[in-house]
Amino acid sequence: MTQPEFEPHPLTIRLEQIRWLLDVQRASDAVALLHQLIASYPAEVEPYCYLAYALDGLERYAEAEQAAARAVATDPQCEWAHRLRSSALLSLGKAKLAQEAAHTAVQLDPELALGWRSLANAELALNNLPGAQGAAERARELAPEDAGVHLLLGQISNSGGLLSAAEAHFRQALNLDPESLSALNGLAATLYTCGRRPEAIELYYQGVRRCPGEKRLRQNLLIVIEEYLNPTDLAGTLIGCALVLFAPLFGMIRSYQDDQERLRRLESLSPEIRRFYYEERKRKHKP
């Protein structure tokens, strides 16, 4: 006797379509389909969760929080719903409420690293560094190969002024996920703060090469290069307590030294970065 073929539930098929749309960066299409799906299955929690996730990715945080709240109301035991709500609340600047939602997520599934990451993010936003560190360490215990955990630990270390630890965490995040732009930028910012500016500039430039269309990345790199080339921090000891009578002469000497130091710093950059700098300055000052 032939066994009847298993027919997947229509909701399962539609959710698979949603996941595919999200994977190929078509979140707006996913949102439209999810509204239809919710109308057909108002008592199911997953469509609300996927809607909150898609809206969060589109930076429509107020709508994402509303969708996550509906998911929580539909199934208060759904860990993902609380975690999604925490993320949206954090983006809306409501860190305390985000912390409470993340706490609930952790209580519902204490063995899931993602929940502890959410809690660590909320604690960091509240400037509770011990709480953030503890939650992030628990996430690392549960998922030691998760690049996002090491990225978070780097951010927490940076906030606490522990720059050597931050550098180590950002490097580990990059080892685990070499394409992580957040880890690359975090490492660059840390090195820049440490005074290792040419290294930092090179890392920022790597980010621009990966995402050449990101205007903000290009602007930030230009700012960092110009700060590095500005020699106002170099020649302050020359004039010191000099008499006003000699100020013009000292001013001329200092200007010359500044120009020489600026040229030395510019030549220390790679040809690609110098080319970027010239092109961006030309674009910036173009009438």
C-alpha positions in Angstrom: 0.0 0.0 0.0 1.4 3.4 -1.0 2.0 5.8 1.8 0.4 9.2 1.3 2.9 12.0 0.6 3.4 14.5 3.5 1.9 17.9 2.6 3.6 20.8 4.5 1.3 23.2 6.1 0.6 26.4 4.0 2.0 28.5 6.8 5.3 26.6 6.7 5.6 27.2 3.0 4.9 30.9 3.3 7.4 31.3 6.1 10.0 29.6 4.0 9.3 32.2 1.3 9.7 34.9 3.9 13.1 33.6 5.0 14.3 33.5 1.4 13.2 37.1 0.9 15.1 38.2 4.0 18.2 36.2 2.9 18.3 38.1 -0.4 17.8 41.5 1.2 14.2 42.0 0.1 12.9 43.0 3.5 10.2 45.3 2.0 8.7 42.5 0.0 8.8 40.3 3.1 6.9 42.9 5.1 4.2 43.1 2.5 3.8 39.3 2.5 3.9 39.1 6.3 1.0 41.5 6.6 -1.1 39.2 4.4 0.1 36.2 6.4 -0.9 37.7 9.7 -4.3 38.5 8.4 -4.7 34.8 7.6 -3.0 33.4 10.8 -3.6 36.0 13.5 -3.1 33.5 16.3 0.4 32.4 15.1 3.4 34.0 16.8 6.0 33.4 14.0 4.6 35.9 11.4 4.7 38.7 14.0 8.3 37.8 14.9 9.4 37.8 11.3 7.6 41.1 10.8 9.5 42.6 13.7 12.7 41.3 12.4 12.2 42.6 8.9 11.1 46.1 10.1 14.1 46.3 12.4 16.3 45.6 9.4 14.6 48.4 7.6 15.2 50.7 10.6 11.5 51.1 11.1 12.0 50.6 14.8 8.7 51.9 16.2 6.8 49.5 13.9 9.2 46.7 14.8 8.6 47.2 18.5 4.8 47.2 17.9 5.1 43.9 15.9 7.3 42.4 18.6 4.8 43.5 21.3 2.0 41.7 19.4 4.2 38.6 19.2 4.7 38.7 23.0 0.9 39.2 23.5 0.3 36.2 21.1 2.8 33.9 22.9 4.3 35.3 26.1 6.6 32.2 26.3 8.3 33.0 22.9 11.9 33.9 23.7 12.5 35.3 20.2 9.6 37.8 20.6 11.0 39.3 23.8 14.5 39.5 22.2 13.2 41.2 19.1 11.3 43.7 21.3 14.5 44.4 23.3 16.4 45.1 20.0 13.7 47.5 18.8 13.4 49.3 22.2 17.2 49.7 22.3 17.1 51.4 18.8 14.4 53.7 20.1 16.6 54.8 23.0 14.5 53.0 25.6 17.4 51.1 27.2 15.6 50.3 30.5 12.7 48.7 28.8 15.1 46.9 26.4 16.9 45.5 29.5 13.7 44.2 30.9 12.7 42.5 27.7 16.1 40.9 27.4 16.0 39.7 31.0 12.7 37.9 30.1 14.3 36.4 27.0 17.2 35.0 29.1 14.8 33.6 31.7 12.8 31.8 29.0 15.9 30.2 27.4 19.1 30.7 29.5 21.1 28.4 27.2 20.7 30.7 24.2 23.7 33.0 23.6 21.6 35.4 21.6 19.5 36.3 24.6 22.6 37.1 26.7 24.0 39.2 23.8 20.7 41.2 23.9 21.0 41.7 27.6 24.7 42.8 27.3 23.7 45.3 24.7 21.0 46.8 26.9 23.3 46.9 29.9 26.0 48.6 27.9 23.4 51.2 26.7 22.6 51.8 30.4 26.4 52.2 31.1 26.2 49.2 33.4 29.6 47.9 32.4 29.8 45.1 35.0 26.4 43.9 34.0 27.2 44.1 30.3 30.5 42.2 30.8 28.9 39.5 32.8 26.1 38.9 30.2 28.6 39.0 27.3 30.9 36.5 29.1 28.0 34.1 29.5 27.3 34.5 25.8 30.9 33.6 25.0 30.7 30.5 27.2 27.6 29.4 25.2 28.9 30.4 21.8 32.7 30.8 21.8 32.9 30.9 18.0 30.3 33.6 17.6 32.0 36.7 16.2 29.2 38.9 17.4 30.0 38.0 21.0 33.7 39.1 20.6 32.6 42.3 18.9 30.4 43.1 21.9 33.2 42.3 24.3 35.4 44.7 22.4 32.8 47.4 22.6 32.4 46.9 26.3 36.2 47.0 26.8 36.4 50.2 24.8 33.7 51.8 27.0 35.7 50.9 30.1 39.0 52.2 28.6 40.5 48.8 28.4 42.1 49.4 25.0 44.4 46.3 24.9 41.5 44.0 25.7 39.3 45.8 23.2 41.9 45.3 20.4 42.2 41.6 21.3 38.4 41.1 21.1 38.0 43.0 17.8 40.9 40.9 16.3 39.2 37.7 17.5 35.9 38.9 15.9 37.7 39.5 12.6 39.4 36.1 12.8 36.0 34.5 13.1 34.3 36.8 10.6 36.7 38.5 8.3 33.9 40.3 6.5 32.6 42.0 9.7 32.7 45.7 9.0 31.7 46.5 12.6 34.7 44.6 14.0 37.0 46.3 11.4 35.7 49.7 12.4 35.9 48.9 16.1 39.5 47.8 15.7 40.4 50.9 13.7 38.8 53.2 16.3 40.7 51.5 19.1 44.0 51.7 17.4 43.4 55.4 16.6 42.6 56.1 20.2 45.9 54.3 21.1 47.8 56.7 18.9 48.5 54.1 16.2 47.0 56.3 13.6 48.5 55.0 10.3 47.3 51.4 11.2 43.9 52.8 12.0 43.7 54.7 8.7 44.6 51.6 6.8 41.8 49.6 8.5 39.3 52.4 7.8 40.4 52.3 4.2 39.7 48.6 4.0 36.2 49.3 5.1 35.8 51.9 2.3 37.1 49.4 -0.2 34.5 46.8 0.9 31.6 49.3 0.8 32.7 52.1 -1.7 29.1 53.4 -1.9 28.8 54.0 1.8 29.1 57.8 2.0 29.4 57.9 5.8 32.4 55.6 5.7 34.1 57.8 3.2 33.4 60.9 5.2 34.7 59.3 8.4 37.9 58.2 6.7 38.5 61.7 5.3 38.1 63.2 8.8 40.5 60.7 10.3 43.1 61.4 7.7 42.8 65.1 8.1 43.1 64.8 11.8 46.3 62.8 11.3 47.7 65.3 8.9 47.0 68.2 11.2 50.3 69.0 12.9 48.9 71.3 15.6 49.9 68.8 18.3 53.5 68.8 17.3 55.3 72.2 17.5 53.9 73.7 20.6 57.1 73.5 22.6 59.0 75.8 20.2 57.5 79.2 21.1 57.0 78.3 24.8 57.6 81.5 26.8 59.2 83.4 24.0 59.1 87.1 24.0 56.5 88.8 22.0 59.3 90.5 20.1 60.3 87.2 18.5 56.8 85.8 17.9 56.7 86.5 14.1 60.1 84.7 13.6 59.0 81.8 15.7 55.7 81.7 13.9 57.5 81.4 10.5 59.7 78.6 11.9 56.7 76.8 13.3 54.8 77.1 10.1 57.7 75.6 8.1 58.0 72.7 10.6 54.3 72.1 10.5 54.4 71.9 6.7 57.3 69.5 6.8 55.6 67.3 9.3 52.4 67.3 7.3 54.3 66.2 4.2 56.1 63.4 6.2 52.8 62.1 7.5 51.2 62.2 4.1 54.1 60.3 2.6 53.8 57.6 5.3 50.3 56.7 4.0 50.0 54.1 1.2 49.6 55.4 -2.4 46.0 54.2 -2.5 45.1 56.1 0.7 46.8 59.3 -0.6 44.8 58.9 -3.9 41.6 58.5 -1.9 42.5 61.6 0.2 43.2 63.8 -2.9 40.0 62.7 -4.7 37.8 63.2 -1.6 39.3 66.7 -1.0 38.7 67.6 -4.6 35.1 66.3 -4.4 34.6 68.1 -1.0 35.7 71.5 -2.4 34.2 71.2 -5.8 32.0 74.3 -6.4 
